[in-house]
Amino acid sequence: MINSERGDNLAFERFDDYHGEKAGIKKLVMRVIPEKTNRVIELEQVMLRCNCSCSSRLGR
């Protein structure tokens, strides 16, 4: 874990010196979003960004 802010987020970073295969993700941030409406909005925005970046990699 590289960062923790109580009630806000947890941030993790890949440990490259681990003896096994490297994880496919370099950094992971888990955010706390208490309000349901805001959680849905954030999720939709992330899905849209992911879809756009995946589409551009596929030439769409």
C-alpha positions in Angstrom: 0.0 0.0 0.0 1.4 3.4 -0.9 -1.3 5.7 0.4 -4.4 5.5 2.7 -6.8 8.3 3.5 -9.5 7.2 6.0 -12.9 7.3 4.4 -11.6 8.4 1.1 -9.2 6.0 -0.7 -6.6 3.2 -0.6 -3.8 3.2 -3.1 -1.7 0.2 -4.0 1.3 -0.2 -6.3 2.8 -3.3 -7.9 5.9 -4.7 -6.2 8.2 -5.4 -9.1 10.7 -7.4 -7.1 8.1 -10.1 -6.2 9.4 -13.5 -7.2 6.6 -14.4 -9.5 5.1 -12.9 -12.6 4.4 -9.2 -12.5 0.8 -8.2 -12.1 -0.8 -6.6 -15.1 -1.7 -3.5 -13.1 0.9 -1.0 -12.0 -1.3 1.0 -9.6 -4.7 0.5 -8.1 -6.7 3.1 -6.2 -9.9 2.1 -4.4 -12.1 5.0 -3.6 -14.9 5.3 -1.0 -18.0 7.0 -2.5 -20.8 6.8 0.1 -23.6 8.4 -1.9 -25.3 5.9 -4.3 -25.9 8.5 -7.1 -22.3 9.6 -7.1 -21.1 5.9 -7.2 -23.2 5.3 -10.3 -22.0 8.5 -12.0 -18.3 7.6 -11.2 -18.8 4.0 -12.5 -20.4 5.2 -15.7 -17.5 7.7 -16.3 -14.9 5.0 -15.7 -16.7 2.6 -18.0 -16.8 5.3 -20.7 -13.1 6.1 -20.3 -12.2 2.4 -20.4 -14.4 1.8 -23.4 -12.9 4.7 -25.3 -9.3 3.7 -24.5 -10.0 0.1 -25.4 -11.7 1.1 -28.6 -8.7 3.3 -29.6 -6.3 0.4 -29.1 -8.5 -1.8 -31.3 -8.6 0.8 -34.0 -12.3 1.6 -33.6 
